[in-house]
Amino acid sequence: MEPGTQPPLQGGLSPKTSVSFTLNGEPVVVTGAAPCLSLNEWIRAQPGLTGTKKMCGEGGCGCCIVAVTRMDAVARKETTVAINSCLCSLYSVEGWHITTVEGIGSSTMGFHPIQQQLAQHNGSQCGYCTPGFVMNMYSLLQQNPQPTQQAIEDAFDGNICRCTGYRSILDAMKSFAVDADPGSKACVDIEDLGSRVCPHSGGACQGRDLCKAYKARETDAKWYQPSSLDELFGVIGSNPGCRVKLFAGDTGKGIFKKPKEVDIVINLNGIPSLSETMVTESSLVVGGAVSLSNLIGLLQTNQGKSVTFEHLASHLLKVANVPVRNVGTWAGNLMLTHDNDNFPSDVFTMMAAAGATLTIAFQSGSVRRSMSLWDFLKQDMTNSVIVSMVIPFASNSVTFKSFKIMPRAQNSHAYVNAAFSMEMEPDGSTVKGKPLFVYGGIEAHSISASATEAYMEGKNLQDPNTLKGALECLEKELAPNSFPAAASPQYRKSLAIGLFYKFYLAAISSHSRVYGSTTAYQRPISQGCQSFSSKEEQYPITEPMTKLTAMLQTSGEAQYTTDIPTQLAELSAAFVLTSQANAKITKIDSSKAEQMPGCFRVLTAADIPKGGENNFLPKPEYRNPEKVFAEDFSEYAGQAVALVLADTQENAVKIAQKVEVCYERVGKPVLTIQEAIQAGSFYGKEPRVRKIGDAKAAIASSAHVIHGEISCGSQFHFSMETQTTLCIPEDDGYTLYSSSQWASLTQAAVGTILGVPANSVNVSVKRVGGAYGSKISRCHQIAAACALGAHLTRRPVRMHMDIDTNMKMVGKRFPYYASYTIGSTEEGVVNGIE
């Protein structure tokens, strides 16, 4: 038996308990880590490697990106790609070569050209997102040392910056483009684009010691990595009754964050047959473990063989983003819509319209069955695996179009997606056979517009009544459902009908009068310029210069609150939130939570020490007090009611979800300003009113009087660094490291909840990873809660708030509503406004 393995549960393949890889050129072996541990968590637990950030945990922000060099099963060679380390399980990286931002350049070893260009182009402000941008560009240049500006812009669909603005970032990255303006082109030797780190000689490094919290427990799921379908089904068969999770990319956990409890996790990437691809005389066959990026490449390479392939590839480029597509698989995307309602799978919609079929392996793997995607939706996939997909070639007589209407152009789920395929007779006007019209985002799963398909069979497109009849069919058979995350049913139905109309025009696009209506809009390359004046005679005053800390930000060396090394005996904290608004709290039951692995303690307002006050906005610094913890009444859904202390941040979040809060409803929730006005729900203080002259009289004497309203909904605060605090108890007080925009109020808030003098609280704010006002007052609640935990346990307490809790709990930019009256002269000159 190899080191790092343990006996199988009931014979066959042994569970995986160790993983070997290289990190920045250094061989690493990690043994006994928890199977749920992510690559991001492991990297950030290593001293000096906190440049790789974590924010959303969804693969949506890009601050966690690292470069991975691994054997590509489709290309049959080693390739380097960008991946989201927050979505990558540590045990998945067997044999990979991983490079973080620290591995390509630093202040001690010399900066990488990408880091230099980004700094010199003023491409960082708060700097929290910057390492992710650097590593995404590094990965692209490893794949393609001479990219075009368009390729560079397309590669950044998975990176978010909230403060710098994208012009300066893209200017820096485009300086590496082969078609860059000679005046802005970076003078870079191709050899300099590689890593600056030389691999260390000698034996494999055992990895820095992880905190015990990250070690595997007996209750953890067992991890397997079979090398064949026989081994896969052998593991399943040897463990009857166990709950099994199969995955290849595992990016779906960024969407569905509350996965089902499982006993066994099986990584399918080690099974060669699932990564096989084949081009036959009539189709393209793609294995189930083939990534979306590789599928796009295969479709583009073979687009001359089928009229559908170019459209399929173009549409797939709108699915997720580059780092997610690099590891996420098409089969995994199908399983997301199979297992979850209201997931508008683009892969399902377009492949169903293209006539694709699936091969599913059951039981021992020797039982296989080919089925349509519609049959797949109804198939029980328990302990079964998608082996491959067959995408048939379509002739030039077929018109194929697919569409995706979404909130933004990239990296977003669809409001509605649709794909249409229709074959024409030689006359070019008559529909041959039954077409395929598939919609997503209408019902819980993709649907076929079967009545409209039947109607269109044999119809002449030039007949005006054909279009009229088709639209009437769609109007009758499309009945969008209603669920909270969706756009309105009326809007989605309108979109669906409009998309069919666009397809219909494409089918008769040989007529020049409709050609422009069917041509997809091609967004040009982004461009912008900045101009400013300076006085050379006053230099260095007014002299443009690079920010002093820019290089530390681009190299990942800039330290943020959550990057401070783990303290001895440190605890992690997470809030328990209310789920009801305007309701009486009758009970807070933490009994189930306290039985969970890793739980240390659950705190409520009752634990505030004598002399302390349940208030994180004390006077005189702030006029309106706010409670750290709700006590007997929940003022709003998402109000903090308790604090969980645990061994890791991830465990703290999981445990917090197990605390039960019971309510008695005492009033209807007030959700809008209009509802608040009707309910008479107002703040106690009078609003600030600025009066200039006699507006009423001016309006009364005006020739024209106009009445109107103006309003705006609330806006989420969305900083790249979520709310975070570390509180360390000292012998003479407390030291707080807080991501705060108001350090003195943080100090006062801690002193207030603990009932201690403010001068016994030392607050340090080195830098803030974005704020936009969210850390003026809200950060003090986090600081006060962590301080309470540190006071009661006499141990350091840290909270790096997860994005879900941050979005639910942290106060937003307020909505506003106003009615106005304006008086003007006949000529339109305003006399008065009220």
C-alpha positions in Angstrom: 0.0 0.0 0.0 1.4 3.4 -1.0 2.1 6.0 1.7 -0.8 8.4 2.1 -3.5 5.9 1.4 -5.9 4.1 3.8 -7.7 0.8 3.4 -10.8 0.9 1.2 -14.2 0.9 2.9 -15.1 -2.5 1.4 -12.4 -3.6 -1.0 -11.3 -2.2 -4.3 -9.7 1.3 -4.9 -8.4 3.0 -1.7 -9.5 6.5 -0.7 -7.1 9.3 -1.5 -5.4 10.9 1.5 -2.4 12.6 -0.1 -1.7 14.8 -3.1 1.5 15.7 -4.9 2.1 18.8 -7.0 4.5 21.6 -7.5 3.9 25.1 -6.2 6.0 27.9 -7.8 8.5 25.3 -8.9 8.8 23.6 -5.5 7.6 19.9 -5.2 5.0 19.6 -2.5 3.3 16.6 -0.9 0.2 17.2 1.4 -1.0 14.3 3.5 -4.1 14.0 5.6 -5.9 17.2 4.5 -9.6 17.5 4.7 -11.3 16.4 1.4 -13.3 19.6 1.4 -10.3 21.8 1.5 -9.9 24.1 -1.5 -6.7 24.9 -3.2 -7.3 28.6 -2.3 -7.6 27.8 1.4 -4.4 25.7 1.3 -2.4 28.3 -0.6 -3.5 31.1 1.8 -2.6 29.0 4.8 1.0 28.9 3.6 3.3 31.7 5.0 4.0 34.4 2.5 1.4 33.2 -0.1 -1.6 35.5 0.6 -1.4 37.3 -2.7 -4.0 34.8 -4.0 -7.2 36.4 -2.6 -10.7 35.1 -1.8 -13.9 37.0 -2.2 -17.0 35.6 -3.8 -16.3 31.8 -3.7 -18.2 31.5 -6.9 -15.6 31.9 -9.7 -17.1 35.3 -10.5 -14.6 37.9 -9.3 -11.3 36.5 -10.4 -9.2 37.6 -7.4 -8.4 33.9 -6.6 -6.9 33.1 -10.0 -3.7 31.0 -10.2 -2.0 29.5 -13.2 -2.0 25.7 -13.6 0.2 23.7 -16.0 -1.2 20.2 -16.5 -1.5 17.5 -19.1 -4.4 18.4 -21.4 -6.2 15.1 -22.3 -7.6 16.5 -25.5 -4.5 18.3 -26.8 -2.3 15.5 -25.4 0.3 17.9 -24.2 1.0 20.1 -21.2 -0.9 23.4 -21.3 -1.2 26.4 -18.9 -4.6 27.7 -18.0 -6.0 30.2 -15.5 -8.3 28.6 -12.8 -10.3 29.8 -9.9 -8.5 28.4 -6.9 -11.6 28.9 -4.7 -13.5 26.3 -6.8 -10.7 23.8 -7.0 -10.4 21.0 -4.4 -6.9 20.5 -3.2 -7.0 16.8 -3.9 -7.8 17.6 -7.6 -4.4 19.0 -8.3 -2.5 15.7 -8.4 0.6 16.2 -10.7 -0.2 19.8 -11.5 2.3 22.6 -11.6 0.7 25.6 -9.8 2.0 29.2 -10.0 0.8 32.0 -7.8 1.5 35.7 -8.1 4.4 35.3 -5.7 6.0 32.8 -8.0 6.4 35.1 -11.0 8.0 38.1 -9.4 8.4 40.1 -6.2 10.4 43.0 -4.6 13.2 40.6 -3.6 13.5 38.5 -6.8 12.6 41.1 -9.3 9.2 42.0 -10.8 7.6 40.3 -13.7 6.9 42.5 -16.8 3.1 42.1 -16.3 3.4 43.3 -12.7 5.6 46.3 -13.9 3.2 47.2 -16.7 0.1 47.1 -14.6 1.8 49.3 -12.0 3.1 51.8 -14.5 -0.3 52.1 -16.2 -1.8 53.0 -12.8 -3.9 49.8 -13.0 -4.4 49.3 -9.3 -6.2 51.3 -6.7 -7.2 49.3 -3.6 -5.2 46.5 -5.2 -7.2 43.6 -3.8 -8.2 42.3 -7.3 -4.8 43.0 -8.8 -3.0 39.6 -8.3 -5.9 37.9 -10.1 -5.6 40.2 -13.1 -1.8 39.5 -13.2 -2.2 35.7 -13.0 -4.9 35.7 -15.6 -2.7 37.6 -18.0 0.3 35.4 -17.1 -1.7 32.3 -18.0 -2.8 33.8 -21.3 0.8 34.6 -22.3 1.9 31.0 -21.4 -0.7 29.7 -23.9 -0.2 32.4 -26.5 2.9 34.6 -26.2 1.7 36.8 -29.0 -2.0 37.5 -28.4 -4.1 40.1 -30.2 -5.8 42.9 -28.3 -9.1 41.2 -28.9 -7.8 37.9 -27.4 -6.6 39.8 -24.4 -9.9 41.6 -23.9 -11.8 38.3 -24.3 -9.6 36.6 -21.7 -10.7 39.0 -18.9 -14.4 38.0 -18.7 -13.9 36.5 -15.3 -12.1 39.4 -13.5 -13.9 42.2 -11.6 -12.4 45.4 -10.5 -14.5 47.7 -8.4 -12.4 50.9 -8.0 -9.7 51.3 -10.6 -11.7 51.2 -13.7 -10.9 48.9 -16.6 -9.3 51.3 -19.0 -5.9 51.5 -17.3 -5.9 47.7 -16.6 -6.7 46.9 -20.2 -4.1 49.4 -21.5 -1.5 47.7 -19.4 -2.5 44.2 -20.6 -2.8 45.2 -24.2 0.7 46.5 -24.2 1.6 42.8 -24.6 -0.5 42.4 -27.8 1.1 41.7 -31.1 -1.1 44.4 -32.7 -0.6 47.0 -29.9 0.2 50.6 -30.8 4.0 50.8 -31.1 4.0 53.8 -28.7 2.3 51.7 -25.9 3.8 48.3 -26.7 5.7 46.8 -23.8 9.4 46.0 -24.7 9.5 42.5 -23.3 11.8 39.7 -24.1 9.7 36.5 -24.7 11.9 34.7 -22.2 10.9 37.2 -19.5 7.3 36.1 -19.7 8.0 32.9 -17.8 8.2 32.4 -14.1 11.1 34.1 -12.3 11.4 31.2 -9.8 13.9 28.4 -10.3 12.8 25.1 -8.9 14.6 24.0 -5.7 16.7 20.9 -5.9 16.5 18.0 -3.6 13.6 15.8 -2.3 10.0 16.7 -2.3 8.9 19.3 0.2 6.3 18.0 2.7 4.5 21.4 2.7 4.3 23.8 5.6 2.4 22.4 8.5 -1.3 23.1 8.3 -3.4 24.0 11.2 -5.1 20.9 12.7 -8.4 22.4 11.6 -7.6 21.5 8.0 -6.8 17.9 8.8 -9.2 15.2 7.7 -11.7 13.9 10.3 -13.3 10.4 10.4 -16.7 12.0 9.6 -15.3 13.6 6.3 -16.3 12.2 3.0 -13.8 9.7 1.4 -12.1 10.9 -1.8 -11.5 8.6 -4.8 -9.8 9.1 -8.1 -10.4 6.1 -10.3 -8.5 5.5 -13.5 -11.2 3.6 -15.4 -15.0 3.2 -15.5 -14.6 -0.2 -14.0 -12.8 1.3 -11.0 -15.4 4.0 -10.7 -18.3 1.6 -10.5 -16.2 -0.7 -8.3 -16.0 2.0 -5.7 -19.8 2.7 -5.9 -20.6 -1.0 -5.8 -18.2 -1.6 -2.8 -20.0 1.1 -0.8 -23.7 0.4 -1.0 -26.0 2.9 0.5 -23.3 5.7 0.5 -24.2 9.1 -0.9 -21.9 9.7 -3.9 -20.8 12.9 -5.6 -19.2 12.6 -9.1 -17.4 15.5 -10.6 -14.8 16.6 -13.1 -14.5 20.4 -12.8 -16.7 20.9 -9.7 -17.4 24.6 -10.6 -21.1 24.1 -10.0 -20.5 24.6 -6.2 -20.0 28.3 -7.1 -23.6 28.4 -8.1 -25.3 26.0 -5.7 -23.5 26.8 -2.4 -25.4 24.4 -0.2 -24.5 21.0 -1.5 -26.1 17.8 -0.3 -24.2 15.8 2.3 -22.2 13.0 0.7 -20.1 10.1 1.9 -18.0 9.6 -1.2 -16.5 12.1 -3.6 -15.2 10.7 -6.9 -13.0 12.7 -9.3 -13.6 11.6 -12.9 -10.6 13.4 -14.4 -8.4 10.3 -14.1 -10.5 8.2 -16.4 -9.1 8.6 -20.0 -12.2 7.4 -21.8 -14.2 10.3 -20.5 -11.8 12.8 -22.1 -11.7 11.1 -25.5 -12.9 13.0 -28.6 -13.5 11.7 -32.1 -14.6 13.1 -35.4 -16.7 10.6 -37.5 -18.2 11.0 -41.0 -21.4 12.4 -39.5 -20.7 13.8 -36.1 -18.3 15.0 -33.4 -18.1 12.8 -30.3 -17.0 14.4 -27.1 -16.2 12.8 -23.8 -18.0 13.8 -20.6 -14.9 15.1 -18.8 -14.0 17.5 -21.7 -13.9 21.1 -20.5 -16.0 23.8 -22.0 -12.9 25.5 -23.3 -11.8 22.4 -25.1 -15.3 21.8 -26.5 -15.2 25.4 -27.9 -11.8 24.6 -29.5 -13.1 21.4 -31.1 -16.1 23.1 -32.5 -14.0 25.9 -33.9 -11.5 23.5 -35.4 -14.3 21.5 -37.1 -16.7 24.3 -38.0 -16.3 23.6 -41.7 -18.0 20.3 -41.2 -21.3 21.6 -39.8 -23.2 24.9 -40.0 -24.1 24.6 -36.4 -20.6 24.5 -35.0 -19.7 28.2 -35.3 -22.9 29.2 -33.6 -22.4 26.6 -30.8 -18.8 27.8 -30.1 -19.9 31.4 -30.1 -22.6 30.7 -27.7 -20.4 28.7 -25.4 -18.1 31.7 -25.1 -21.0 33.4 -23.2 -21.1 30.6 -20.6 -19.4 31.5 -17.3 -15.9 32.9 -17.9 -12.5 31.7 -19.1 -11.2 30.3 -15.7 -14.4 28.5 -15.1 -14.6 27.1 -18.7 -11.0 25.9 -18.4 -12.0 23.3 -15.8 -15.8 23.2 -15.9 -17.2 20.5 -18.2 -20.2 20.4 -20.6 -21.5 17.3 -18.8 -21.3 19.0 -15.5 -23.3 21.9 -16.9 -26.0 19.4 -18.0 -26.0 17.8 -14.6 -26.7 21.2 -13.0 -29.9 21.6 -14.9 -30.8 17.9 -14.4 -30.5 18.2 -10.6 -31.7 21.8 -10.0 -34.8 23.7 -11.1 -34.5 27.1 -12.7 -30.9 26.7 -13.9 -31.0 27.9 -17.5 -28.4 25.7 -19.0 -27.0 27.1 -22.2 -25.4 23.8 -23.1 -28.7 21.9 -22.8 -30.7 24.5 -24.9 -28.2 24.7 -27.8 -27.3 21.0 -27.9 -30.9 19.9 -27.8 -31.6 22.2 -30.8 -28.5 20.8 -32.5 -29.9 17.2 -32.1 -27.2 16.0 -29.8 -27.5 12.7 -28.0 -25.9 11.4 -24.8 -24.3 8.1 -23.8 -24.9 7.2 -20.2 -23.1 4.4 -18.3 -25.0 2.6 -15.6 -24.2 -0.1 -12.9 -20.9 -1.8 -13.7 -20.1 0.5 -16.6 -20.8 -2.3 -19.1 -24.4 -1.1 -19.4 -24.6 1.9 -21.6 -27.6 3.6 -23.2 -27.9 6.4 -25.8 -30.6 8.9 -25.2 -31.8 12.3 -26.2 -31.3 15.3 -23.9 -35.0 15.3 -23.2 -34.9 11.7 -22.0 -31.8 12.6 -20.0 -33.8 15.2 -18.0 -36.2 12.4 -16.9 -33.5 9.8 -16.2 -32.5 8.9 -12.7 -28.8 9.6 -12.7 -28.0 8.2 -9.3 -24.6 6.5 -9.5 -24.6 6.9 -13.3 -22.2 8.9 -15.4 -22.4 10.8 -18.8 -19.8 9.1 -20.9 -20.0 11.1 -24.1 -22.1 13.4 -26.4 -22.6 13.0 -30.1 -23.2 16.3 -32.0 -24.4 15.5 -35.5 -23.2 17.5 -38.5 -25.8 19.7 -40.1 -25.8 20.5 -43.8 -25.9 24.0 -45.4 -29.6 23.6 -45.9 -30.1 24.1 -42.1 -30.5 27.4 -40.5 -29.3 27.4 -37.0 -29.3 30.3 -34.5 -28.9 30.5 -30.7 -29.4 33.5 -28.4 -28.7 34.4 -24.8 -30.3 37.4 -23.2 -28.6 38.3 -19.9 -28.0 41.2 -17.6 -24.5 41.8 -19.0 -22.5 40.6 -22.0 -20.4 38.1 -20.2 -20.3 35.8 -17.1 -24.0 35.8 -16.3 -27.0 33.5 -16.3 -29.6 34.1 -19.0 -33.0 35.7 -18.5 -33.9 33.6 -21.5 -31.8 31.5 -23.9 -33.0 29.9 -27.1 -31.7 27.8 -30.0 -33.5 27.2 -33.3 -32.7 24.7 -36.0 -34.7 24.4 -39.2 -33.9 22.6 -42.5 -35.1 24.1 -45.8 -36.2 22.5 -49.1 -34.0 23.3 -52.1 -36.3 26.2 -53.0 -35.0 28.0 -49.9 -38.5 29.0 -48.7 -40.2 25.8 -47.6 -39.5 24.2 -44.3 -38.3 20.6 -44.6 -39.4 18.3 -41.8 -40.0 19.3 -38.3 -37.8 22.1 -36.9 -36.4 22.3 -33.4 -37.2 25.3 -31.2 -35.7 25.1 -27.7 -36.0 27.7 -24.9 -34.4 28.0 -21.5 -35.5 30.3 -18.8 -39.2 29.8 -19.4 -39.9 27.0 -17.1 -37.9 25.1 -14.5 -36.0 23.3 -17.2 -35.5 23.9 -21.0 -38.6 23.3 -23.1 -39.4 22.5 -26.7 -41.9 24.8 -28.4 -43.5 21.6 -29.8 -46.8 23.2 -31.0 -44.9 25.8 -33.0 -42.5 23.2 -34.3 -45.4 21.1 -35.6 -47.1 24.2 -37.1 -43.9 25.2 -39.1 -43.4 21.9 -40.7 -43.9 22.3 -44.5 -44.7 26.0 -44.3 -43.5 28.6 -46.8 -41.5 31.3 -45.0 -42.4 33.9 -47.7 -46.1 33.6 -46.8 -46.9 36.4 -44.3 -49.5 34.1 -42.7 -46.7 31.7 -41.7 -45.0 34.2 -39.4 -48.3 35.3 -38.0 -49.4 31.8 -37.3 -46.1 30.9 -35.7 -46.2 33.9 -33.4 -49.8 33.0 -32.4 -48.6 29.5 -31.5 -45.8 30.7 -29.4 -48.1 33.2 -27.6 -50.3 30.3 -26.6 -47.7 27.7 -25.6 -45.2 29.8 -23.8 -46.1 30.2 -20.1 -43.1 31.4 -18.1 -43.0 30.5 -14.5 -42.4 32.9 -11.7 -39.6 32.6 -9.2 -37.6 35.2 -7.1 -34.4 35.3 -9.1 -36.0 35.7 -12.5 -37.2 38.6 -14.5 -40.9 38.9 -14.8 -42.9 36.3 -16.8 -44.2 39.0 -19.1 -40.7 40.2 -19.9 -39.3 36.7 -20.5 -42.2 35.8 -22.8 -41.7 38.9 -24.8 -38.0 38.0 -25.1 -38.8 34.5 -26.2 -41.2 35.6 -29.0 -38.7 38.3 -30.1 -35.9 35.8 -30.4 -38.0 33.6 -32.6 -38.7 36.6 -34.8 -35.0 37.2 -35.1 -34.5 33.6 -36.1 -37.3 33.8 -38.6 -35.6 36.8 -40.3 -32.3 34.9 -40.4 -34.0 32.0 -42.2 -35.0 34.4 -45.0 -31.9 36.6 -44.7 -31.1 36.3 -48.4 -33.5 39.2 -48.8 -31.4 42.3 -48.2 -34.2 44.3 -46.5 -33.9 42.1 -43.4 -30.2 41.4 -43.4 -29.3 44.0 -40.8 -31.9 42.6 -38.4 -30.2 39.2 -38.3 -26.6 40.3 -38.0 -25.1 39.9 -34.5 -23.6 43.0 -33.0 -19.9 42.8 -32.8 -18.6 44.9 -29.9 -15.4 46.7 -30.9 -12.3 46.6 -28.8 -12.5 48.8 -25.8 -10.5 52.0 -26.0 -10.1 55.2 -24.0 -7.7 58.0 -23.3 -6.8 60.1 -20.3 -5.5 63.7 -20.5 -4.3 66.0 -17.8 -2.1 69.0 -17.4 1.0 69.5 -15.3 3.5 72.3 -14.9 7.0 71.0 -15.6 8.6 74.1 -14.0 7.1 73.0 -10.6 8.3 69.3 -10.8 8.3 67.2 -8.7 5.0 69.0 -7.7 2.3 68.0 -10.2 4.7 65.5 -11.8 2.8 62.3 -12.8 4.2 59.3 -10.9 3.3 55.7 -10.2 1.7 55.1 -6.8 4.4 54.1 -4.3 2.7 50.8 -3.3 1.6 49.8 -6.8 4.4 47.3 -7.3 3.5 45.6 -3.9 -0.1 45.3 -5.0 0.7 43.9 -8.5 3.1 41.3 -6.9 0.6 40.3 -4.2 3.0 41.5 -1.4 0.6 44.2 -0.1 -1.0 42.9 3.1 -4.7 43.3 3.8 -6.4 42.5 7.1 -7.3 39.0 6.2 -3.7 38.3 5.0 -2.3 38.8 8.5 -0.8 35.4 9.5 -2.9 33.0 11.6 -2.4 33.6 15.3 -1.8 30.9 17.9 -5.1 29.4 19.0 -7.0 31.7 16.7 -10.8 31.2 16.3 -12.9 32.1 13.3 -16.3 33.8 13.5 -19.5 34.0 11.5 -22.8 35.7 12.1 -26.1 34.0 12.5 -28.7 36.1 10.7 -32.5 36.5 11.1 -34.6 35.3 8.2 -37.8 37.2 9.1 -38.4 41.0 9.3 -40.6 42.9 11.7 -40.9 39.8 13.9 -40.6 38.9 17.6 -37.7 36.5 18.4 -39.0 33.7 20.7 -36.0 31.4 20.8 -32.4 31.0 19.6 -31.5 27.3 19.6 -27.9 26.5 19.0 -27.9 22.9 20.3 -27.5 21.3 16.8 -24.9 23.8 15.8 -22.8 23.1 18.9 -22.7 19.4 18.1 -21.1 20.1 14.7 -17.3 19.4 14.2 -15.2 22.5 14.8 -17.8 24.4 16.8 -16.2 26.2 19.8 -19.0 28.5 21.1 -22.2 30.4 20.1 -22.6 33.9 21.5 -25.6 36.2 21.7 -26.4 39.6 23.2 -26.8 37.8 26.6 -23.0 37.2 26.6 -22.1 40.9 26.5 -20.3 41.6 29.8 -21.6 43.8 32.6 -20.9 47.4 31.8 -20.9 46.7 28.1 -23.6 47.9 25.7 -25.2 46.2 22.7 -24.4 49.1 20.4 -21.7 49.5 17.7 -22.5 53.1 16.8 -21.9 54.9 20.1 -22.2 58.7 20.7 -20.7 61.2 20.4 -19.1 59.8 17.2 -22.4 58.6 15.8 -25.9 59.9 16.4 -28.0 56.8 15.8 -27.3 53.7 17.9 -27.5 50.2 16.3 -27.5 46.8 18.0 -24.6 44.4 17.4 -27.1 41.5 18.0 -30.8 41.5 17.7 -32.3 40.5 21.1 -36.1 39.9 21.3 -37.1 41.5 18.0 -35.9 41.2 14.4 -36.1 44.6 12.7 -35.1 43.2 9.3 -34.2 40.0 7.6 -30.5 39.6 7.7 -30.0 41.2 11.1 -27.2 39.6 13.2 -28.6 37.6 16.1 -25.7 35.5 17.2 -22.0 34.8 16.6 -20.5 31.4 16.0 -16.8 30.7 17.0 -15.2 27.8 15.3 -11.9 26.4 14.1 -12.0 27.6 10.5 -14.0 30.3 8.7 -15.6 27.7 6.5 -16.8 25.7 9.4 -18.0 28.8 11.2 -20.2 29.6 8.2 -21.6 26.1 8.0 -22.3 26.0 11.8 -24.1 29.3 11.7 -26.6 27.9 9.2 -27.5 25.3 11.8 -28.5 27.7 14.5 -32.3 27.9 14.6 -34.1 31.1 15.3 -37.8 30.9 16.1 -40.2 33.9 15.5 -43.7 35.2 16.1 -44.8 37.4 13.3 -46.0 40.8 14.7 -46.3 42.8 11.5 -46.2 42.8 7.8 -42.7 43.3 6.4 -42.1 46.7 4.9 -40.2 46.2 1.6 -40.5 49.5 -0.3 -40.5 53.2 0.5 -44.1 53.3 -0.8 -45.1 50.6 1.7 -43.3 52.5 4.5 -45.2 55.7 3.7 -48.5 53.8 3.8 -47.5 52.1 7.1 -46.4 55.4 8.6 -42.9 53.9 9.2 -40.6 56.9 9.5 -37.4 57.8 11.2 -37.9 59.8 14.4 -35.8 62.8 13.3 -36.8 65.5 10.9 -35.2 65.5 7.5 -32.7 68.2 6.6 -34.5 70.7 4.4 -32.7 73.5 2.5 -35.0 76.4 1.7 -34.0 79.2 -0.6 -36.7 81.9 -1.1 -40.4 81.3 -1.2 -40.8 78.3 -3.5 -44.6 78.0 -3.0 -45.2 81.5 -4.1 -42.9 81.2 -7.1 -44.7 78.1 -8.2 -48.2 79.5 -7.7 -47.4 82.5 -9.9 -45.9 80.4 -12.7 -47.4 79.9 -16.1 -46.8 76.1 -16.1 -46.7 73.7 -13.1 -45.3 70.2 -13.4 -45.7 67.4 -10.9 -43.6 64.3 -10.9 -41.8 61.6 -9.0 -38.2 60.3 -8.9 -37.0 57.1 -7.2 -34.2 54.6 -7.1 -34.0 51.2 -5.4 -31.4 50.2 -2.9 -27.9 49.2 -4.1 -25.7 46.5 -2.6 -22.3 47.5 -1.3 -19.9 45.3 -3.3 -16.3 45.6 -2.2 -13.7 43.1 -3.4 -12.6 42.6 0.2 -15.6 41.7 2.3 -16.0 42.9 5.9 -13.0 41.6 7.9 -11.5 42.0 11.4 -8.9 40.3 13.6 -9.0 41.0 17.3 -6.2 39.9 19.6 -6.6 40.1 23.4 -3.5 41.6 25.1 -2.5 41.9 28.7 -3.5 45.5 28.8 -6.4 45.6 26.3 -7.1 44.6 22.7 -5.4 45.0 19.3 -7.7 45.2 16.3 -6.8 44.9 12.7 -9.9 46.1 10.9 -10.8 46.9 7.3 -12.3 50.2 8.4 -12.8 53.7 6.9 -13.3 55.2 10.4 -10.7 53.8 12.9 -11.7 56.0 15.8 -15.3 54.8 15.7 -14.1 51.2 15.5 -12.2 51.9 18.7 -15.3 53.4 20.3 -17.5 50.5 19.2 -15.2 47.9 20.8 -14.9 49.9 24.0 -18.7 50.2 24.2 -19.6 46.5 23.8 -16.9 45.4 26.2 -17.4 48.3 28.7 -13.7 49.2 28.7 -12.0 52.5 28.1 -11.4 53.3 24.4 -7.7 53.9 25.1 -7.3 50.1 25.9 -8.2 49.3 22.3 -5.6 49.7 19.7 -6.9 49.8 16.1 -4.7 49.3 13.0 -5.8 49.9 9.5 -3.0 49.3 7.0 -5.1 49.3 3.9 -8.7 48.6 2.8 -9.6 46.3 -0.1 -12.4 48.5 -1.5 -15.2 50.0 0.6 -17.3 52.6 -1.3 -18.9 53.6 2.0 -19.6 50.1 3.2 -16.8 50.3 5.8 -17.7 53.7 7.2 -20.1 52.3 9.8 -20.8 48.7 9.0 -17.3 47.5 9.8 -17.7 48.4 13.4 -20.4 45.7 14.0 -17.9 43.1 12.8 -15.2 44.6 15.0 -17.4 44.7 18.1 -18.5 41.1 17.6 -15.0 39.8 17.1 -13.9 41.7 20.2 -16.6 40.1 22.3 -15.5 36.7 21.1 -11.9 37.5 22.0 -12.9 38.9 25.4 -14.9 35.8 26.4 -12.4 33.2 25.1 -9.1 35.1 25.6 -8.1 33.9 22.1 -7.6 35.8 18.9 -10.8 35.9 16.8 -11.0 36.6 13.1 -13.9 37.1 10.7 -13.5 37.3 7.0 -17.2 37.5 6.1 -18.4 35.2 3.3 -20.1 37.0 0.4 -23.6 35.6 1.1 -23.6 36.9 4.7 -22.0 40.2 3.6 -24.8 40.8 1.0 -27.6 39.8 3.3 -26.4 41.7 6.4 -24.4 44.8 5.5 -26.5 47.9 5.0 -27.0 49.0 1.5 -27.1 52.3 -0.2 -30.6 53.5 0.7 -33.4 53.6 -1.8 -34.9 57.0 -2.3 -38.3 58.4 -3.4 -39.4 62.0 -3.9 -42.3 63.8 -5.4 -41.8 67.2 -6.8 -43.5 70.3 -8.1 -41.9 72.7 -10.5 -43.2 76.0 -11.7 -41.9 77.7 -14.9 -42.4 80.6 -17.2 -43.9 80.2 -20.7 -40.3 80.1 -22.0 -39.4 77.2 -19.7 -37.4 79.1 -17.1 -37.8 77.5 -13.7 -39.3 79.8 -11.1 -39.4 77.4 -8.2 -39.1 73.8 -7.2 -40.5 71.9 -4.2 
